Amino acid sequence: MQRLLCLGLEGQPAAELIPGTVAIWQERLCAVHPRRLAMGFDNIERNATRWPSPATIFEALPTYVDTYEPAPVAAPRIASDPERERESRERIDAMIRQCAERLK
């Protein structure tokens, strides 16, 4: 909303009405996913010539699909090497023993 205020759009609320406007918008828009809301405001900032209403913001929101959330990326599977695993476990066990000795 602060960015919209900087645009000085026609129909912008007077300065003394901004706190109330913010409260109403927060109430109306609080259930919208933050990333989706940011994309909707981006759309409005690019195209608005007048101060938007909450209804205009809802119209500018992208369709609720998972395309605006990055897909989870699976870590590449590394082939198991039993000898390397054994060596790693031995090193970890040795570190734990050293820590236990220091705490005595």
C-alpha positions in Angstrom: 0.0 0.0 0.0 2.9 2.4 0.7 4.0 1.9 -2.9 0.6 2.8 -4.1 0.6 6.0 -2.0 3.9 7.0 -3.7 2.2 6.8 -7.1 -0.2 9.7 -6.2 -3.1 8.1 -8.1 -6.3 9.9 -8.8 -8.9 9.1 -6.0 -6.2 8.5 -3.4 -7.5 8.9 0.1 -6.6 12.0 2.0 -3.7 11.6 4.4 -5.9 11.6 7.5 -8.0 8.7 6.0 -5.0 6.5 5.2 -4.9 4.7 8.7 -8.6 3.8 8.3 -8.0 2.7 4.7 -5.1 0.5 5.8 -7.3 -1.1 8.5 -10.1 -1.9 6.1 -7.8 -3.4 3.5 -6.0 -5.5 6.1 -9.4 -6.8 7.3 -10.5 -7.7 3.7 -7.1 -9.1 2.5 -5.7 -10.9 5.5 -6.8 -14.3 4.2 -4.9 -14.0 0.9 -1.6 -15.8 0.6 1.2 -13.2 0.9 2.9 -14.1 -2.3 -0.4 -14.0 -4.2 -1.2 -10.6 -2.6 2.2 -9.2 -3.6 1.6 -10.3 -7.2 -1.8 -8.7 -7.2 -0.4 -5.4 -6.0 2.4 -5.7 -8.6 -0.3 -6.0 -11.3 -2.1 -2.9 -9.9 1.0 -0.8 -9.6 1.8 -1.5 -13.3 -1.6 -0.7 -14.6 -3.5 1.6 -12.2 -4.5 5.1 -13.2 -6.9 5.5 -10.2 -6.7 4.5 -6.5 -8.0 0.9 -6.3 -10.7 -0.5 -4.1 -10.4 -3.8 -2.3 -12.6 -5.3 -5.1 -10.0 -4.1 -7.7 -7.3 -5.8 -5.7 -9.2 -9.1 -5.6 -9.6 -8.9 -9.4 -5.9 -8.3 -9.8 -4.9 -11.4 -7.8 -3.5 -14.3 -9.9 -5.6 -17.4 -10.1 -5.1 -19.5 -7.0 -2.8 -22.2 -8.4 0.5 -23.5 -7.3 2.4 -21.8 -10.1 3.4 -18.8 -7.9 4.9 -21.1 -5.3 8.2 -22.6 -6.3 8.1 -26.4 -6.6 10.0 -28.2 -4.0 13.3 -29.4 -5.3 14.4 -32.9 -4.2 18.0 -33.3 -3.2 19.9 -35.5 -5.6 20.2 -39.0 -4.4 23.8 -40.0 -3.8 24.7 -43.6 -4.2 25.4 -45.3 -0.9 29.0 -46.4 -0.2 29.0 -48.8 2.8 32.8 -48.3 3.5 32.4 -44.5 3.5 29.4 -44.7 5.8 31.3 -46.9 8.2 34.2 -44.5 8.2 31.9 -41.5 8.8 30.2 -43.3 11.7 33.5 -44.1 13.3 34.6 -40.4 13.0 31.3 -39.3 14.5 31.6 -41.8 17.4 35.2 -40.6 18.0 34.1 -37.0 18.2 31.3 -37.9 20.6 33.8 -39.8 22.8 36.1 -36.8 22.8 33.3 -34.5 23.9 32.3 -36.9 26.6 35.9 -37.0 27.9 36.1 -33.2 28.1 32.9 -33.0 30.1 34.2 -35.4 32.8 
